[in-house]
Amino acid sequence: MKASFAHLRRILYVTACATALFCGAALAQDPASADLMAAQQAVERADRADADQYAPDTMAMARQQLEQAQRAALDRRERKQAPVLAQRAAADADLARVQSEESVAQAQLAQRKAEVEQLQRQLATGEGR
């Protein structure tokens, strides 16, 4: 008698479908969770870009709004506001990150300009020879 594993395929298929339906239902019940996750990731990206140093006010606002969104998601009466607060937090965090990146780019540009000026002076005076 040969062993058949055909029945396992059906069990795996049913399990996969049930899992997909369950996950879809869980996400449909809590639309704020995706926004909260996106806001949390935006704040983390801004942290990695040193936004606390270059855009401290905007970063503080993003963190404050993220905390408000997290509290609203847990409160039954304020749950509808959680996605909006999370989206605002994500926007502020993205703004802080961009401001930080701009500040770094401006500093690098100023450094390169200073290097060019120094090289031009050296060429004009003949120091490099």
Z-matrix of the N, CA and C atoms (Angstrom, degrees):
N
C 1 1.436
C 2 1.524 1 108.52
N 3 1.336 2 116.02 1 131.06
C 4 1.456 3 121.54 2 179.99
C 5 1.527 4 109.09 3 -90.66
N 6 1.334 5 113.84 4 139.33
C 7 1.467 6 118.53 5 177.44
C 8 1.526 7 108.81 6 -79.26
N 9 1.314 8 116.75 7 135.14
C 10 1.455 9 121.31 8 -179.86
C 11 1.527 10 109.50 9 -114.85
N 12 1.303 11 113.66 10 133.23
C 13 1.464 12 118.73 11 178.58
C 14 1.529 13 111.17 12 -107.65
N 15 1.311 14 117.61 13 16.87
C 16 1.459 15 122.04 14 -178.95
C 17 1.521 16 111.56 15 -63.14
N 18 1.311 17 117.38 16 -34.37
C 19 1.462 18 119.93 17 -178.95
C 20 1.534 19 111.13 18 -68.48
N 21 1.316 20 118.07 19 -25.49
C 22 1.465 21 120.87 20 177.99
C 23 1.523 22 111.50 21 -68.35
N 24 1.328 23 116.45 22 -34.05
C 25 1.457 24 120.03 23 179.34
C 26 1.525 25 110.38 24 -62.14
N 27 1.320 26 116.56 25 -41.88
C 28 1.462 27 120.85 26 179.35
C 29 1.529 28 110.48 27 -65.14
N 30 1.322 29 117.19 28 -41.83
C 31 1.469 30 120.93 29 179.49
C 32 1.529 31 110.11 30 -64.03
N 33 1.320 32 117.11 31 -43.44
C 34 1.464 33 120.57 32 178.60
C 35 1.526 34 111.24 33 -63.54
N 36 1.320 35 116.85 34 -40.27
C 37 1.455 36 121.21 35 179.09
C 38 1.526 37 110.83 36 -62.97
N 39 1.322 38 116.68 37 -46.63
C 40 1.468 39 121.23 38 179.40
C 41 1.527 40 110.18 39 -63.09
N 42 1.327 41 117.02 40 -42.32
C 43 1.464 42 120.99 41 179.56
C 44 1.528 43 110.88 42 -63.33
N 45 1.324 44 116.91 43 -42.85
C 46 1.464 45 120.77 44 179.86
C 47 1.527 46 111.08 45 -63.96
N 48 1.328 47 116.69 46 -42.49
C 49 1.469 48 120.29 47 178.59
C 50 1.520 49 111.50 48 -64.53
N 51 1.313 50 116.75 49 -42.74
C 52 1.463 51 120.34 50 179.72
C 53 1.525 52 110.76 51 -64.11
N 54 1.318 53 116.91 52 -40.57
C 55 1.464 54 120.82 53 178.45
C 56 1.520 55 110.82 54 -64.04
N 57 1.320 56 117.27 55 -43.68
C 58 1.461 57 121.08 56 179.50
C 59 1.526 58 110.94 57 -62.49
N 60 1.324 59 116.87 58 -42.82
C 61 1.463 60 120.19 59 178.58
C 62 1.519 61 111.45 60 -65.46
N 63 1.315 62 116.67 61 -41.11
C 64 1.458 63 120.69 62 -179.92
C 65 1.519 64 111.01 63 -64.66
N 66 1.331 65 117.28 64 -45.05
C 67 1.469 66 120.91 65 -179.95
C 68 1.522 67 110.62 66 -65.34
N 69 1.313 68 116.92 67 -41.03
C 70 1.456 69 120.35 68 178.03
C 71 1.515 70 111.78 69 -63.01
N 72 1.315 71 116.79 70 -40.54
C 73 1.464 72 120.34 71 178.37
C 74 1.519 73 110.78 72 -67.33
N 75 1.312 74 117.28 73 -38.37
C 76 1.467 75 120.11 74 179.73
C 77 1.519 76 110.82 75 -65.48
N 78 1.327 77 117.92 76 -40.70
C 79 1.456 78 120.57 77 178.80
C 80 1.522 79 111.31 78 -70.20
N 81 1.325 80 117.08 79 -34.76
C 82 1.455 81 120.25 80 179.57
C 83 1.520 82 111.14 81 -67.85
N 84 1.320 83 118.05 82 -31.12
C 85 1.454 84 120.81 83 179.88
C 86 1.519 85 111.85 84 -73.11
N 87 1.327 86 118.91 85 -28.60
C 88 1.455 87 121.88 86 -175.46
C 89 1.524 88 110.59 87 -128.61
N 90 1.335 89 117.17 88 79.70
C 91 1.462 90 119.48 89 -179.07
C 92 1.521 91 112.66 90 -68.53
N 93 1.314 92 117.38 91 -20.43
C 94 1.461 93 120.78 92 -179.01
C 95 1.519 94 112.10 93 -71.39
N 96 1.334 95 117.44 94 -23.13
C 97 1.460 96 119.21 95 -175.66
C 98 1.526 97 111.87 96 -63.40
N 99 1.314 98 118.12 97 -38.29
C 100 1.467 99 120.32 98 178.06
C 101 1.522 100 110.59 99 -66.59
N 102 1.329 101 116.51 100 -41.00
C 103 1.462 102 120.05 101 178.12
C 104 1.524 103 111.25 102 -66.86
N 105 1.315 104 116.27 103 -39.17
C 106 1.466 105 119.66 104 177.63
C 107 1.522 106 111.08 105 -64.31
N 108 1.314 107 116.24 106 -41.20
C 109 1.465 108 120.22 107 178.74
C 110 1.526 109 110.12 108 -63.99
N 111 1.322 110 116.87 109 -43.35
C 112 1.468 111 120.77 110 179.48
C 113 1.525 112 110.89 111 -63.62
N 114 1.329 113 116.56 112 -40.27
C 115 1.466 114 120.09 113 178.75
C 116 1.522 115 111.03 114 -66.00
N 117 1.325 116 116.29 115 -42.11
C 118 1.469 117 120.13 116 178.49
C 119 1.529 118 110.44 117 -61.14
N 120 1.319 119 116.57 118 -42.83
C 121 1.464 120 120.51 119 179.08
C 122 1.525 121 111.49 120 -66.10
N 123 1.329 122 117.09 121 -37.08
C 124 1.466 123 120.52 122 178.44
C 125 1.524 124 110.78 123 -65.07
N 126 1.332 125 116.59 124 -40.61
C 127 1.469 126 120.39 125 177.64
C 128 1.529 127 110.02 126 -64.91
N 129 1.313 128 117.12 127 -40.32
C 130 1.471 129 120.31 128 178.28
C 131 1.526 130 111.45 129 -64.68
N 132 1.338 131 117.12 130 -39.52
C 133 1.471 132 120.05 131 177.25
C 134 1.524 133 110.63 132 -63.95
N 135 1.317 134 116.33 133 -40.23
C 136 1.465 135 120.19 134 178.50
C 137 1.524 136 110.69 135 -65.85
N 138 1.327 137 116.86 136 -38.00
C 139 1.468 138 120.45 137 175.70
C 140 1.523 139 110.92 138 -59.70
N 141 1.318 140 116.09 139 -44.95
C 142 1.470 141 120.02 140 -179.42
C 143 1.526 142 111.88 141 -65.01
N 144 1.330 143 117.36 142 -24.67
C 145 1.465 144 121.96 143 179.22
C 146 1.526 145 111.60 144 -90.36
N 147 1.333 146 117.75 145 11.38
C 148 1.472 147 123.14 146 179.94
C 149 1.524 148 112.54 147 58.77
N 150 1.312 149 117.03 148 39.25
C 151 1.457 150 121.09 149 -179.36
C 152 1.524 151 111.98 150 -65.38
N 153 1.328 152 117.88 151 -24.87
C 154 1.465 153 119.76 152 177.04
C 155 1.525 154 111.10 153 -61.93
N 156 1.313 155 116.75 154 -31.41
C 157 1.457 156 121.02 155 -178.87
C 158 1.525 157 111.82 156 -81.85
N 159 1.327 158 117.23 157 -42.04
C 160 1.456 159 121.09 158 -171.78
C 161 1.532 160 114.19 159 -97.83
N 162 1.314 161 118.51 160 -21.94
C 163 1.472 162 122.22 161 179.86
C 164 1.528 163 108.87 162 -143.10
N 165 1.336 164 117.34 163 62.47
C 166 1.469 165 119.56 164 -172.61
C 167 1.532 166 113.99 165 -64.80
N 168 1.334 167 117.30 166 -37.30
C 169 1.469 168 119.36 167 -178.43
C 170 1.528 169 111.39 168 -67.72
N 171 1.309 170 116.10 169 -44.79
C 172 1.466 171 120.45 170 179.88
C 173 1.523 172 110.65 171 -65.45
N 174 1.328 173 115.98 172 -38.74
C 175 1.468 174 120.18 173 179.55
C 176 1.525 175 110.59 174 -67.29
N 177 1.324 176 116.81 175 -40.58
C 178 1.466 177 120.03 176 177.86
C 179 1.527 178 110.68 177 -62.95
N 180 1.328 179 116.15 178 -39.45
C 181 1.465 180 120.24 179 178.05
C 182 1.527 181 110.39 180 -63.96
N 183 1.314 182 117.27 181 -41.97
C 184 1.471 183 120.98 182 179.64
C 185 1.522 184 110.50 183 -62.41
N 186 1.321 185 116.75 184 -44.61
C 187 1.469 186 119.69 185 179.37
C 188 1.528 187 111.35 186 -64.32
N 189 1.318 188 116.12 187 -41.02
C 190 1.466 189 120.09 188 179.86
C 191 1.533 190 110.52 189 -62.96
N 192 1.321 191 116.81 190 -44.09
C 193 1.461 192 119.77 191 -179.64
C 194 1.527 193 111.57 192 -68.65
N 195 1.325 194 117.21 193 -33.80
C 196 1.465 195 119.89 194 176.05
C 197 1.524 196 110.23 195 -64.22
N 198 1.322 197 116.81 196 -43.35
C 199 1.469 198 119.96 197 177.73
C 200 1.525 199 110.97 198 -62.65
N 201 1.329 200 116.94 199 -41.24
C 202 1.466 201 120.25 200 177.64
C 203 1.527 202 110.55 201 -62.82
N 204 1.312 203 116.60 202 -41.28
C 205 1.470 204 120.44 203 179.47
C 206 1.520 205 110.79 204 -64.42
N 207 1.322 206 116.80 205 -40.53
C 208 1.463 207 120.21 206 179.04
C 209 1.527 208 110.79 207 -65.58
N 210 1.328 209 116.80 208 -41.34
C 211 1.471 210 119.58 209 177.29
C 212 1.526 211 110.98 210 -65.84
N 213 1.331 212 116.49 211 -41.16
C 214 1.466 213 120.36 212 -179.79
C 215 1.527 214 111.10 213 -64.11
N 216 1.318 215 117.20 214 -35.60
C 217 1.466 216 120.28 215 179.70
C 218 1.522 217 111.37 216 -65.29
N 219 1.313 218 116.73 217 -27.70
C 220 1.463 219 120.44 218 -179.67
C 221 1.526 220 112.90 219 -87.77
N 222 1.320 221 117.07 220 -18.04
C 223 1.463 222 121.78 221 -178.14
C 224 1.529 223 109.38 222 -96.11
N 225 1.321 224 116.33 223 124.09
C 226 1.467 225 121.19 224 -175.91
C 227 1.535 226 111.65 225 -59.98
N 228 1.326 227 117.60 226 -38.02
C 229 1.463 228 120.51 227 -177.12
C 230 1.531 229 112.91 228 -74.09
N 231 1.314 230 117.43 229 -27.85
C 232 1.468 231 121.06 230 -176.17
C 233 1.530 232 113.05 231 -105.67
N 234 1.310 233 117.15 232 6.48
C 235 1.468 234 121.14 233 -174.36
C 236 1.529 235 112.78 234 -58.70
N 237 1.330 236 117.72 235 -32.50
C 238 1.465 237 120.36 236 -178.89
C 239 1.526 238 112.09 237 -68.19
N 240 1.325 239 116.77 238 -25.26
C 241 1.465 240 120.54 239 -179.50
C 242 1.526 241 112.44 240 -81.71
N 243 1.303 242 118.15 241 -16.88
C 244 1.467 243 121.85 242 -174.67
C 245 1.531 244 113.16 243 -57.36
N 246 1.336 245 119.97 244 -46.16
C 247 1.470 246 118.23 245 -179.99
C 248 1.530 247 113.16 246 -62.15
N 249 1.321 248 116.68 247 -39.28
C 250 1.468 249 120.05 248 -179.98
C 251 1.523 250 110.42 249 -65.76
N 252 1.322 251 116.27 250 -44.72
C 253 1.462 252 120.17 251 178.27
C 254 1.525 253 111.26 252 -63.47
N 255 1.311 254 116.61 253 -39.21
C 256 1.466 255 120.26 254 179.10
C 257 1.526 256 110.85 255 -66.33
N 258 1.319 257 117.11 256 -39.98
C 259 1.463 258 120.03 257 178.51
C 260 1.524 259 111.18 258 -65.75
N 261 1.326 260 116.69 259 -38.92
C 262 1.472 261 119.92 260 176.06
C 263 1.523 262 110.99 261 -64.07
N 264 1.320 263 116.22 262 -41.57
C 265 1.465 264 120.42 263 178.62
C 266 1.523 265 110.37 264 -62.16
N 267 1.319 266 116.70 265 -43.02
C 268 1.466 267 120.40 266 179.12
C 269 1.526 268 110.83 267 -64.05
N 270 1.329 269 116.64 268 -41.16
C 271 1.467 270 119.93 269 179.49
C 272 1.527 271 110.89 270 -64.56
N 273 1.327 272 116.88 271 -43.39
C 274 1.465 273 119.86 272 178.69
C 275 1.523 274 111.41 273 -65.99
N 276 1.314 275 117.15 274 -39.11
C 277 1.469 276 120.18 275 178.31
C 278 1.526 277 110.44 276 -65.45
N 279 1.323 278 116.82 277 -41.07
C 280 1.466 279 119.79 278 177.25
C 281 1.528 280 110.74 279 -64.21
N 282 1.328 281 116.95 280 -39.99
C 283 1.462 282 121.09 281 177.23
C 284 1.526 283 110.51 282 -62.45
N 285 1.322 284 117.12 283 -44.56
C 286 1.466 285 121.03 284 178.86
C 287 1.526 286 110.78 285 -61.95
N 288 1.322 287 116.67 286 -40.90
C 289 1.470 288 120.38 287 178.78
C 290 1.517 289 110.77 288 -63.17
N 291 1.325 290 116.70 289 -44.62
C 292 1.463 291 120.84 290 -179.13
C 293 1.529 292 110.44 291 -66.17
N 294 1.337 293 117.26 292 -40.33
C 295 1.462 294 120.01 293 177.34
C 296 1.524 295 110.60 294 -62.66
N 297 1.312 296 116.44 295 -39.89
C 298 1.460 297 120.87 296 178.07
C 299 1.524 298 110.81 297 -64.42
N 300 1.312 299 116.31 298 -46.55
C 301 1.466 300 119.99 299 179.19
C 302 1.524 301 111.26 300 -63.00
N 303 1.340 302 116.82 301 -36.74
C 304 1.463 303 120.36 302 177.64
C 305 1.525 304 110.79 303 -65.56
N 306 1.322 305 117.21 304 -42.31
C 307 1.463 306 120.68 305 178.85
C 308 1.520 307 111.30 306 -62.02
N 309 1.314 308 116.44 307 -42.60
C 310 1.468 309 120.55 308 178.08
C 311 1.528 310 109.83 309 -63.62
N 312 1.319 311 117.44 310 -43.35
C 313 1.463 312 121.14 311 179.97
C 314 1.529 313 110.86 312 -64.65
N 315 1.336 314 117.28 313 -39.74
C 316 1.466 315 120.86 314 177.98
C 317 1.524 316 110.90 315 -63.60
N 318 1.329 317 116.71 316 -41.14
C 319 1.468 318 120.44 317 178.46
C 320 1.528 319 110.59 318 -64.75
N 321 1.318 320 117.03 319 -41.40
C 322 1.464 321 120.26 320 178.19
C 323 1.524 322 111.12 321 -65.55
N 324 1.323 323 116.69 322 -39.08
C 325 1.461 324 121.04 323 177.90
C 326 1.526 325 110.55 324 -63.25
N 327 1.322 326 117.13 325 -44.99
C 328 1.463 327 120.68 326 178.68
C 329 1.528 328 110.85 327 -61.11
N 330 1.316 329 116.63 328 -39.87
C 331 1.463 330 120.63 329 178.49
C 332 1.527 331 110.64 330 -64.22
N 333 1.313 332 117.29 331 -44.24
C 334 1.469 333 120.60 332 179.69
C 335 1.531 334 111.23 333 -64.75
N 336 1.338 335 116.75 334 -39.40
C 337 1.462 336 119.95 335 177.83
C 338 1.525 337 110.64 336 -62.67
N 339 1.330 338 116.22 337 -41.41
C 340 1.465 339 119.82 338 178.13
C 341 1.525 340 110.70 339 -63.39
N 342 1.319 341 117.17 340 -39.86
C 343 1.468 342 120.78 341 177.79
C 344 1.526 343 111.00 342 -63.91
N 345 1.330 344 117.19 343 -41.33
C 346 1.464 345 121.30 344 179.02
C 347 1.524 346 110.01 345 -63.79
N 348 1.331 347 116.97 346 -44.23
C 349 1.466 348 120.36 347 178.96
C 350 1.522 349 111.11 348 -61.44
N 351 1.319 350 116.54 349 -41.22
C 352 1.459 351 120.34 350 178.97
C 353 1.533 352 110.40 351 -63.75
N 354 1.314 353 116.97 352 -43.59
C 355 1.467 354 120.25 353 178.41
C 356 1.528 355 111.40 354 -64.61
N 357 1.325 356 117.09 355 -38.61
C 358 1.463 357 120.21 356 178.21
C 359 1.527 358 110.86 357 -64.51
N 360 1.342 359 116.76 358 -39.84
C 361 1.471 360 120.07 359 177.11
C 362 1.522 361 110.43 360 -63.80
N 363 1.339 362 116.04 361 -41.98
C 364 1.465 363 119.62 362 179.48
C 365 1.528 364 110.91 363 -62.93
N 366 1.320 365 116.84 364 -40.22
C 367 1.462 366 120.17 365 178.52
C 368 1.530 367 111.19 366 -66.74
N 369 1.320 368 116.66 367 -39.06
C 370 1.468 369 120.91 368 -178.66
C 371 1.523 370 111.77 369 -68.02
N 372 1.313 371 117.62 370 -36.09
C 373 1.465 372 120.87 371 -177.98
C 374 1.518 373 112.44 372 -93.29
N 375 1.312 374 117.96 373 -10.21
C 376 1.454 375 121.64 374 179.36
C 377 1.512 376 113.84 375 76.18
N 378 1.322 377 118.92 376 24.58
C 379 1.467 378 122.84 377 -178.72
C 380 1.516 379 112.63 378 -71.58
N 381 1.276 380 118.81 379 -27.17
C 382 1.456 381 121.78 380 -173.28
C 383 1.517 382 114.06 381 -74.61
N 384 1.343 383 118.69 382 -3.02
C 385 1.468 384 120.82 383 -174.79
C 386 1.474 385 113.19 384 -94.76
